[in-house]
Amino acid sequence: MSDPKEPRPGEVSIELPSKFDAGLYYIGRIRTPFKTLAECPKNSRESQATATVELDPAYAAGIECVEHFSHLVLLYWLDEARRDLIRQVPRHLGVARGVFALRSPIRPNPIGMSVVELLSVDGTKLTVRNI
């Protein structure tokens, strides 16, 4: 398998700006069974794996009554994703495409989004499926 840190033939990287335009606060962590990028499903519907969302206790009031809902929208920061590729060659396509025409986590702002099924709530820990 090729090194995921090295661009594939046909991929294009850009120089990133020297400073960020905005900031965010991490409010928790998501623990999944996936240990490598290769193990991650391309689409959340491809996996029935469960994950745990561990919310920082300071935000506990924000999930009050969340158990009344079957699904949640999770927005998350893909902290280990490359940010400099502007054109990529997905393994399943074999041809280059612009990053915004792909669902790849490799993007200038690596924000992930999944609609997940809420399985259980235990304090500030949420067990979810389809991430």
GROMACS elastic network, one bead per residue, 0.5 to 0.9 nm:
[ bonds ]
;  ai    aj funct       b0    kb
    1     4     6  0.85599   500
    2     5     6  0.86554   500
    2     6     6  0.77523   500
    2     8     6  0.82530   500
    3     6     6  0.55343   500
    3     7     6  0.82817   500
    3     8     6  0.89735   500
    4     7     6  0.73048   500
    4     8     6  0.85710   500
    4    37     6  0.84310   500
    5    82     6  0.74381   500
    7    10     6  0.79544   500
    7    11     6  0.56631   500
    7    12     6  0.73614   500
    7    13     6  0.77964   500
    7    85     6  0.78364   500
    7    88     6  0.77968   500
    7    89     6  0.85454   500
    8    11     6  0.55689   500
    8    12     6  0.87618   500
    8    88     6  0.75616   500
    8    89     6  0.65595   500
    8    90     6  0.89149   500
    9    12     6  0.86942   500
    9    88     6  0.89652   500
    9    89     6  0.76503   500
    9    96     6  0.88228   500
   10    87     6  0.77937   500
   10    88     6  0.72471   500
   10    89     6  0.66627   500
   10    95     6  0.76126   500
   10    96     6  0.60336   500
   11    85     6  0.71148   500
   11    86     6  0.76796   500
   11    87     6  0.51027   500
   11    89     6  0.59881   500
   11    96     6  0.64086   500
   11    97     6  0.84282   500
   12    84     6  0.84204   500
   12    85     6  0.57002   500
   12    86     6  0.57572   500
   12    88     6  0.68024   500
   12    96     6  0.89028   500
   13    83     6  0.87195   500
   13    84     6  0.51306   500
   13    86     6  0.55261   500
   13    87     6  0.69838   500
   13    88     6  0.87203   500
   14    83     6  0.88728   500
   14    84     6  0.52665   500
   14    85     6  0.62253   500
   14    86     6  0.65525   500
   15    18     6  0.88630   500
   15    84     6  0.65293   500
   16    19     6  0.85060   500
   16    83     6  0.78046   500
   16    84     6  0.62813   500
   16   108     6  0.80481   500
   17    20     6  0.71991   500
   20    23     6  0.73676   500
   26    29     6  0.77528   500
   26    56     6  0.85326   500
   26    76     6  0.88215   500
   26    77     6  0.83872   500
   27    54     6  0.86503   500
   27    55     6  0.59895   500
   27    56     6  0.54856   500
   27    57     6  0.87856   500
   27    58     6  0.82907   500
   27    59     6  0.70837   500
   28    53     6  0.70493   500
   28    54     6  0.53338   500
   28    57     6  0.87132   500
   28    59     6  0.88068   500
   29    52     6  0.81963   500
   29    53     6  0.58599   500
   29    54     6  0.51622   500
   29    55     6  0.65142   500
   29    56     6  0.81123   500
   29    76     6  0.86040   500
   30    51     6  0.68595   500
   30    52     6  0.57090   500
   30    54     6  0.61211   500
   30    55     6  0.84936   500
   30    76     6  0.82713   500
   31    34     6  0.85656   500
   31    51     6  0.55524   500
   31    52     6  0.51160   500
   31    53     6  0.63762   500
   31    54     6  0.76291   500
   32    35     6  0.79348   500
   32    49     6  0.79260   500
   32    50     6  0.69477   500
   32    52     6  0.66951   500
   32    53     6  0.87689   500
   32   131     6  0.81140   500
   33    39     6  0.88189   500
   33    40     6  0.89350   500
   33    49     6  0.72705   500
   33    50     6  0.75513   500
   33    51     6  0.68870   500
   34    37     6  0.75225   500
   34    38     6  0.85348   500
   34    39     6  0.55535   500
   34    40     6  0.58373   500
   34    41     6  0.89249   500
   35    38     6  0.84603   500
   35    39     6  0.67078   500
   35    40     6  0.81040   500
   36    39     6  0.53374   500
   36    40     6  0.68925   500
   37    40     6  0.53405   500
   37    41     6  0.86045   500
   38    41     6  0.79117   500
   40    43     6  0.85262   500
   40    44     6  0.88856   500
   40    47     6  0.87716   500
   41    44     6  0.62966   500
   41    45     6  0.82690   500
   41    46     6  0.60301   500
   41    47     6  0.64678   500
   41   131     6  0.85399   500
   42    45     6  0.86887   500
   42    46     6  0.72632   500
   42   103     6  0.76567   500
   42   104     6  0.79417   500
   43    46     6  0.54990   500
   43    47     6  0.77479   500
   43   103     6  0.83381   500
   43   130     6  0.86858   500
   43   131     6  0.82568   500
   44    47     6  0.58682   500
   44    48     6  0.81895   500
   44   114     6  0.68875   500
   44   115     6  0.81936   500
   44   116     6  0.82705   500
   44   129     6  0.87062   500
   45    48     6  0.74323   500
   45   130     6  0.59423   500
   45   131     6  0.79820   500
   46   130     6  0.77831   500
   47    50     6  0.86513   500
   47   129     6  0.82218   500
   47   130     6  0.59387   500
   47   131     6  0.75782   500
   48   129     6  0.61031   500
   48   130     6  0.56195   500
   48   131     6  0.83130   500
   49   128     6  0.85681   500
   49   129     6  0.58841   500
   49   130     6  0.63821   500
   49   131     6  0.74857   500
   50   119     6  0.87302   500
   50   127     6  0.67672   500
   50   128     6  0.55150   500
   50   130     6  0.68711   500
   50   131     6  0.74998   500
   51   126     6  0.82352   500
   51   127     6  0.57796   500
   51   128     6  0.53808   500
   51   129     6  0.62745   500
   51   130     6  0.83147   500
   51   131     6  0.72160   500
   52   125     6  0.64532   500
   52   126     6  0.55578   500
   52   128     6  0.62539   500
   52   129     6  0.88488   500
   53   124     6  0.80427   500
   53   125     6  0.56074   500
   53   127     6  0.63563   500
   53   128     6  0.74092   500
   54    57     6  0.87940   500
   54   124     6  0.61010   500
   54   126     6  0.66124   500
   54   127     6  0.88745   500
   55    58     6  0.82072   500
   55    59     6  0.67589   500
   55    60     6  0.71593   500
   55   123     6  0.89843   500
   55   124     6  0.51992   500
   55   125     6  0.62114   500
   55   126     6  0.79666   500
   56    59     6  0.57723   500
   56    60     6  0.71337   500
   56   124     6  0.70733   500
   57    60     6  0.51201   500
   57    61     6  0.85319   500
   57   123     6  0.86315   500
   57   124     6  0.63428   500
   58    61     6  0.77711   500
   58    62     6  0.89357   500
   59    62     6  0.54232   500
   59    63     6  0.74879   500
   59   124     6  0.82348   500
   60    63     6  0.57639   500
   60    64     6  0.70663   500
   60   123     6  0.76423   500
   60   124     6  0.59150   500
   61    64     6  0.53369   500
   62    65     6  0.87804   500
   62    66     6  0.85438   500
   63    66     6  0.52103   500
   63    67     6  0.82744   500
   63   124     6  0.78521   500
   64    67     6  0.79264   500
   65    68     6  0.58101   500
   65    69     6  0.81689   500
   66    69     6  0.58299   500
   66    70     6  0.87344   500
   66    72     6  0.85348   500
   66   118     6  0.88213   500
   66   121     6  0.81863   500
   67    70     6  0.74488   500
   67   118     6  0.75835   500
   67   119     6  0.86400   500
   67   120     6  0.71886   500
   67   121     6  0.65364   500
   69    72     6  0.74014   500
   69   117     6  0.88726   500
   69   118     6  0.73177   500
   70   116     6  0.85266   500
   70   117     6  0.58472   500
   70   118     6  0.54176   500
   70   119     6  0.76803   500
   71   115     6  0.65705   500
   71   116     6  0.54115   500
   71   118     6  0.52257   500
   71   119     6  0.86921   500
   71   128     6  0.85627   500
   72   114     6  0.81735   500
   72   115     6  0.56370   500
   72   116     6  0.53691   500
   72   117     6  0.64855   500
   72   118     6  0.65749   500
   72   128     6  0.86810   500
   73   113     6  0.70056   500
   73   114     6  0.58312   500
   73   116     6  0.63215   500
   74   112     6  0.78764   500
   74   113     6  0.55498   500
   74   114     6  0.53223   500
   74   115     6  0.62882   500
   74   116     6  0.71398   500
   74   131     6  0.86459   500
   75   111     6  0.67250   500
   75   112     6  0.55909   500
   75   114     6  0.68072   500
   75   115     6  0.89778   500
   76    79     6  0.88719   500
   76   110     6  0.84221   500
   76   111     6  0.56073   500
   76   112     6  0.50160   500
   76   113     6  0.63894   500
   76   114     6  0.85874   500
   77    80     6  0.88182   500
   77    81     6  0.89728   500
   77   109     6  0.83943   500
   77   110     6  0.59744   500
   77   112     6  0.60959   500
   77   113     6  0.89780   500
   78    81     6  0.56290   500
   78   105     6  0.68128   500
   78   106     6  0.86225   500
   78   109     6  0.87353   500
   78   110     6  0.52879   500
   78   111     6  0.59984   500
   78   112     6  0.64876   500
   79    82     6  0.86406   500
   79   110     6  0.73568   500
   79   111     6  0.88431   500
   80   110     6  0.88268   500
   81   105     6  0.61127   500
   81   106     6  0.53452   500
   81   107     6  0.75970   500
   81   110     6  0.65048   500
   82    85     6  0.71381   500
   82   105     6  0.79038   500
   82   106     6  0.51035   500
   82   107     6  0.67594   500
   82   108     6  0.78577   500
   82   110     6  0.80092   500
   83    86     6  0.83950   500
   83   105     6  0.86870   500
   83   106     6  0.56881   500
   83   109     6  0.67253   500
   83   110     6  0.69262   500
   84   106     6  0.77338   500
   84   107     6  0.67713   500
   84   108     6  0.61111   500
   85    88     6  0.65997   500
   85    98     6  0.89718   500
   85    99     6  0.72885   500
   85   106     6  0.67650   500
   85   107     6  0.64503   500
   85   108     6  0.75604   500
   86    97     6  0.85871   500
   86    98     6  0.60059   500
   86    99     6  0.52574   500
   86   100     6  0.81996   500
   86   106     6  0.86549   500
   86   107     6  0.70361   500
   86   108     6  0.78189   500
   87    96     6  0.61322   500
   87    97     6  0.54262   500
   87    99     6  0.53151   500
   87   100     6  0.87272   500
   88    95     6  0.79989   500
   88    96     6  0.51865   500
   88    97     6  0.55794   500
   88    98     6  0.64430   500
   88    99     6  0.62561   500
   88   102     6  0.84686   500
   88   104     6  0.86946   500
   88   106     6  0.86315   500
   89    92     6  0.85316   500
   89    93     6  0.69929   500
   89    94     6  0.56541   500
   89    95     6  0.52066   500
   89    97     6  0.64112   500
   89    98     6  0.89387   500
   90    93     6  0.53606   500
   90    94     6  0.58267   500
   90    95     6  0.69762   500
   90    96     6  0.72102   500
   90    97     6  0.80883   500
   90   102     6  0.84788   500
   90   104     6  0.83053   500
   91    94     6  0.54884   500
   91    95     6  0.84411   500
   92    95     6  0.88503   500
   93    96     6  0.80474   500
   97   100     6  0.82774   500
   97   101     6  0.65275   500
   97   102     6  0.73136   500
   98   101     6  0.54640   500
   98   102     6  0.70785   500
   99   102     6  0.53879   500
   99   103     6  0.78610   500
   99   104     6  0.71966   500
   99   106     6  0.76264   500
   99   107     6  0.63038   500
   99   108     6  0.87588   500
  100   103     6  0.75682   500
  100   104     6  0.85637   500
  100   107     6  0.78608   500
  101   104     6  0.89068   500
  102   105     6  0.87894   500
  103   106     6  0.85810   500
  104   107     6  0.70522   500
  104   110     6  0.87830   500
  105   109     6  0.88034   500
  105   110     6  0.56830   500
  105   111     6  0.74194   500
  105   112     6  0.70002   500
  106   109     6  0.82763   500
  106   110     6  0.63161   500
  107   110     6  0.52866   500
  107   111     6  0.83415   500
  113   131     6  0.85802   500
  114   130     6  0.75630   500
  114   131     6  0.58270   500
  115   130     6  0.73813   500
  115   131     6  0.74149   500
  116   128     6  0.59947   500
  116   129     6  0.55761   500
  116   130     6  0.52149   500
  116   131     6  0.60126   500
  117   127     6  0.85801   500
  117   128     6  0.53900   500
  117   129     6  0.50970   500
  117   130     6  0.65401   500
  117   131     6  0.86768   500
  118   121     6  0.79480   500
  118   126     6  0.71601   500
  118   127     6  0.62620   500
  118   129     6  0.67194   500
  119   126     6  0.75209   500
  119   127     6  0.53854   500
  119   128     6  0.52957   500
  119   129     6  0.70504   500
  120   125     6  0.83014   500
  120   126     6  0.58243   500
  120   127     6  0.51643   500
  120   128     6  0.72191   500
  121   124     6  0.71458   500
  121   125     6  0.58789   500
  121   127     6  0.64410   500
  122   125     6  0.51150   500
  122   126     6  0.63701   500
  122   127     6  0.82523   500
  123   126     6  0.79179   500
  128   131     6  0.75065   500
